[in-house]
Amino acid sequence: MPAVAFYTLGCKVNFYDTEAIWQLFKQEGYDQVDFDEQTADVYLINTCTVTNTGDKKSRQIIRRAIRRNPDAIVAVTGCYAQTSPAEILDIPGVDLVVGTQDRDKILPYVKQIQESRQPVNAVRNIMKTRVFEEMDVPDFADRTRAFLKIQDGCNNFCTFCIIPWSRGLSRSREASSIIAQAHQLVEAGYKEIVLTGIHTGGYGDDLENYDLSDLLWDLEKVDGLERIRISSIEASQIDEKMLDVLKRSRKLVRHFHIPLQAGDDTVLKRMRRKYTTEEFYNKMLMIHKAMPDVAITTDVIVGFPGETDEMFRNGYNLMKKIGFSEMHVFPYSKRTGTPAARMEDQVDEDVKNARVHELIELSEQMQLAYAQKFVGQVLEVIPEGEPKGLKNSGRVHGYSDNYIDIVFEGSTELNGQVCQVLLTEAGVNESQGKLIRVVDSSLRAAAL
């Protein structure tokens, strides 16, 4: 059997796309091998370009693949491939560059290159693409939560972000196709589906009279599906229709990832974000009212150009007031080609790092405080396997619907099952629990 090896950099959408490309190779009789441990006939690198570091890491991995087997076909796809195809083809040994569209043509190109050994640049202008690229993933290796891509691209053009140029404008997947894949995933044994996209909450922006709320109600009807999770959604997209879903849905989990990015109005305006701090805070109150005990996680960029100590302090106080259940904190990193990279008032690296550490400490305090509220309560957890670093420990870990990572005694046979677990001890990043019982999902479906 011919062998293919994959290396994926970047976000969950990239990992989904790699899984979809693997399905195409699998159908052609390829075997998948480990990128670093076995020799492959084809190496496919799915690249990231969200930061300059992402570009650099992508180039390093491409060169590593070429060294692994100089006779192999080296194909490069993803966001860095979309924005800088010529730069990639300048690396001796690269055979094929495909951007963030036309991934279904990778195999025909591979066959063409095997015959001609002539490099191919197959990147087209993504800004002209208006149709979602259909790529099904009926199963995920080693995952108990299935990802379901519903959207691609972004219309926001934040000043720090290159993604609209690498992914194009927002494109929504047809609802019938999403529902069909959801049924497929449930049949494959998945109890939880994570809806993902580049700008997931923008689903439906290009459709007529159908948006994310409508899609959630249609997914609610999928028998056997226990949990629906949204990978990320903007505060501005939580409208009255969505709040109604939060109140009444039996399957939407009590967890939302809502990027704040900055907690000061001046910084938000310079970032070209579409809300004020007051609007964001009020939206958080509405979400908590519609879905009590909800976990809200967020992204924060620290040290954006022009961020003063006072602006940072405003943000710190707002985050503390909101009480996120966890924050992903990033120091601002210049991304060549974005308006923010050209701004003159860049923040000193030492100042950035000090602020990052302060917010990480706040995040850990809030994460612990959130988990402590549920000590003594029974939560539903879907185990994902053994905890990191605890091989053959007789313990497993998994996430509750409100995204608390709980470790408890049990075997990996529980993976993918809905378990009722008593939370006994709260912790940062990891809490402890005790298995009460495994839920029979067939009985639950009958009760619903």
TARANOR-V955520 format. One record per pair of residues at least 12 apart in sequence whose ideal C-beta (glycine too) atoms are under 8 Angstrom apart, sorted by the first residue. I is the first residue (numbers start at 0). J is the second residue. If there is no record, write none. Layout:
BEGIN
i:j
I:J
I:J
END
This chain:
BEGIN
i:j
0:28
0:29
0:30
1:28
1:29
1:30
1:40
1:41
2:29
2:30
2:31
2:32
2:37
2:38
2:39
2:40
2:41
3:21
3:24
3:29
3:30
3:31
3:32
3:39
3:40
3:41
3:42
3:43
4:31
4:32
4:33
4:34
4:37
4:39
4:41
4:42
4:43
4:64
4:67
5:17
5:20
5:21
5:31
5:34
5:42
5:43
5:44
5:45
6:34
6:42
6:43
6:44
6:45
6:60
6:64
7:45
8:44
8:45
8:46
8:47
8:53
8:56
8:57
8:60
8:77
9:45
9:46
9:47
9:49
9:53
9:77
9:78
10:47
10:49
10:197
11:146
11:193
11:195
11:230
12:148
12:151
12:195
12:196
12:197
13:45
13:47
13:77
13:78
14:146
15:136
15:146
15:148
15:195
16:45
16:76
16:77
16:99
16:102
16:134
16:148
17:43
17:45
18:136
18:139
18:140
18:146
19:102
19:134
19:135
19:136
19:148
20:43
20:45
20:76
20:102
20:105
20:134
22:134
22:135
22:136
22:137
23:102
23:103
23:105
23:106
24:41
24:106
27:106
29:41
34:64
34:67
35:63
35:67
38:67
38:68
38:71
39:67
39:68
39:71
40:68
40:71
40:72
41:71
41:72
41:73
41:74
41:109
42:64
42:65
42:67
42:68
42:71
42:72
42:73
42:74
43:74
43:75
43:76
43:105
44:57
44:60
44:61
44:64
44:73
44:74
44:75
44:76
44:77
45:76
45:77
46:60
46:75
46:76
46:77
46:78
46:79
46:80
47:77
47:78
47:79
48:77
48:78
48:79
48:81
48:82
48:83
48:161
48:165
49:78
49:160
49:161
49:162
49:334
50:332
50:334
51:332
51:333
51:334
51:335
52:332
53:78
53:79
54:79
54:83
57:75
57:77
57:79
58:87
58:90
61:73
61:75
61:87
61:90
61:93
62:90
62:92
65:90
65:91
65:92
65:93
69:92
72:94
72:95
72:109
72:112
72:113
73:92
73:93
73:94
73:95
74:94
74:95
74:96
74:97
74:105
74:108
74:109
75:87
75:93
75:95
75:96
75:97
76:96
76:97
76:98
76:99
76:102
76:105
77:98
77:99
78:99
78:161
78:162
78:165
78:166
79:165
80:96
80:97
80:98
80:99
80:122
81:98
81:99
81:122
81:125
81:164
81:165
81:166
82:161
82:164
82:165
82:336
84:96
84:98
84:120
84:122
85:120
88:118
88:120
93:118
94:112
94:116
94:118
94:119
95:108
95:109
95:112
95:118
95:119
95:121
96:118
96:119
96:120
96:121
96:122
97:121
97:122
98:121
98:122
98:123
98:125
98:165
99:125
99:151
99:165
99:166
99:167
100:123
100:125
100:128
100:132
100:167
101:121
101:123
101:132
102:132
102:134
103:132
103:134
104:121
108:121
125:152
125:164
125:165
125:166
125:167
126:164
126:167
126:168
128:152
128:167
128:168
128:170
129:168
129:170
129:205
130:170
131:150
131:151
131:170
131:171
131:172
131:173
132:151
133:172
133:176
134:148
135:180
135:183
136:148
136:180
137:180
137:183
137:184
137:187
138:184
138:187
139:189
141:384
142:383
143:189
143:190
143:191
143:381
143:382
143:383
143:384
143:397
143:414
143:415
144:189
144:191
144:192
144:193
144:228
144:381
144:383
145:184
145:187
145:189
145:191
145:192
145:193
146:192
146:193
146:195
146:230
147:177
147:180
147:181
147:184
147:192
147:193
147:194
147:195
148:172
148:195
148:196
149:171
149:172
149:177
149:194
149:195
149:196
149:199
149:202
149:214
150:169
150:170
150:171
150:172
150:196
150:197
150:198
150:199
150:201
150:202
151:166
151:167
151:169
151:170
151:196
151:197
152:166
152:167
152:168
152:169
152:170
152:197
152:198
153:166
153:168
153:169
153:197
153:198
153:201
154:168
154:169
154:198
154:201
154:204
155:198
155:271
155:273
156:271
157:260
157:270
157:271
157:272
158:269
158:270
158:271
158:337
158:338
158:339
158:342
159:270
159:300
159:303
159:331
159:334
159:337
159:339
160:334
160:337
161:334
161:336
161:337
162:197
164:336
166:197
169:197
169:198
169:201
169:204
169:205
170:205
171:201
171:202
171:203
171:204
171:205
171:206
172:202
174:209
174:213
174:214
174:217
177:214
177:218
178:217
178:218
178:221
181:218
181:221
181:224
182:221
185:221
185:222
185:223
185:224
186:223
188:415
189:224
189:415
190:223
190:224
190:225
190:226
190:381
190:415
190:416
190:417
190:440
191:225
191:226
191:227
191:228
191:252
191:381
192:218
192:224
192:226
192:227
192:228
193:228
193:229
193:230
194:214
194:227
194:228
194:229
194:230
195:230
195:231
196:230
198:233
199:211
199:229
199:230
199:231
199:232
200:229
200:231
200:232
200:233
200:236
201:233
201:236
202:214
210:240
211:229
211:232
211:236
211:241
212:238
212:240
212:241
212:243
212:244
215:227
215:244
215:248
215:251
216:244
216:248
218:250
219:248
219:249
219:250
219:251
222:444
223:440
223:444
224:250
225:250
225:381
225:417
225:440
225:443
226:250
226:252
226:381
226:400
227:248
227:250
227:251
227:252
228:251
228:252
228:254
229:251
229:255
229:256
230:256
231:256
231:257
231:258
232:255
232:256
232:257
233:257
233:258
233:273
234:257
234:259
234:274
234:278
234:279
234:282
234:283
235:273
235:274
235:278
235:282
237:257
237:282
237:285
237:286
242:285
242:286
242:289
243:289
245:286
245:289
245:290
245:293
246:289
246:290
249:447
252:400
252:401
252:402
253:290
253:292
253:293
253:294
253:400
253:401
254:293
254:294
254:295
254:296
254:324
254:400
254:401
254:402
255:286
255:293
255:294
255:295
255:296
256:295
256:296
256:297
256:298
257:283
257:286
257:295
257:296
257:297
258:297
258:298
259:279
259:297
259:298
259:299
259:317
259:318
259:321
260:272
260:298
260:299
260:300
261:299
261:300
261:303
261:306
261:310
261:314
262:276
262:299
262:313
262:314
262:315
262:316
262:317
262:318
263:276
263:306
263:310
263:311
263:313
263:314
263:317
264:276
265:305
265:310
266:303
266:305
266:306
266:310
266:314
269:303
269:304
269:305
269:339
269:342
270:300
270:303
270:339
271:338
276:313
276:317
279:317
280:317
280:320
280:321
283:295
283:321
292:372
292:373
292:401
293:401
294:324
294:325
294:369
294:401
294:402
294:403
295:321
295:323
295:324
296:323
296:324
296:325
296:326
296:327
296:402
297:318
297:323
297:325
297:326
297:327
298:326
298:327
298:329
299:314
299:318
299:326
299:327
299:328
299:329
299:358
300:329
300:330
300:331
301:328
301:329
301:330
301:331
301:351
301:354
301:355
301:358
302:330
302:331
302:346
302:350
302:351
302:354
302:355
303:331
303:339
303:346
304:331
304:339
304:342
304:343
304:344
304:345
304:346
305:342
305:344
305:346
306:331
306:346
311:354
315:357
315:358
315:361
318:358
318:361
318:365
319:361
319:365
322:365
322:368
322:369
323:362
323:365
324:365
324:366
324:369
324:370
324:401
324:402
325:362
325:365
325:366
325:369
325:402
326:358
326:359
326:361
326:362
326:365
328:355
328:358
328:359
328:362
329:355
330:348
330:351
330:352
330:354
330:355
331:346
331:351
333:345
363:427
366:427
366:428
367:425
367:426
367:427
369:403
370:403
370:422
370:425
370:426
370:430
371:425
373:399
373:401
373:403
373:422
373:425
374:422
374:423
374:424
374:425
375:421
375:422
376:421
376:422
377:419
377:420
377:421
377:422
377:435
378:399
378:400
378:401
378:403
378:405
378:419
378:420
378:422
378:432
379:399
379:400
379:417
379:418
379:419
379:420
379:438
380:397
380:398
380:399
380:405
380:407
380:417
380:418
380:419
380:420
380:432
381:397
381:398
381:415
381:416
381:417
381:418
382:395
382:396
382:397
382:409
382:411
382:413
382:414
382:415
382:416
382:418
383:395
383:396
383:397
383:398
383:414
384:396
384:411
384:414
385:411
386:406
386:429
389:406
393:408
393:409
393:410
394:406
394:407
394:408
394:409
395:407
395:408
395:409
395:410
395:411
395:413
395:414
396:429
397:418
399:420
399:422
403:422
403:430
404:428
404:429
404:430
405:420
405:422
405:429
405:430
405:431
405:432
406:429
406:430
406:431
406:432
407:420
407:431
407:432
407:433
407:434
408:433
408:434
409:434
413:434
413:437
416:437
416:438
416:440
417:437
417:438
417:440
417:443
418:434
418:435
418:436
418:437
418:438
419:434
419:435
419:436
419:437
419:438
420:432
420:433
420:434
420:435
421:433
421:435
END
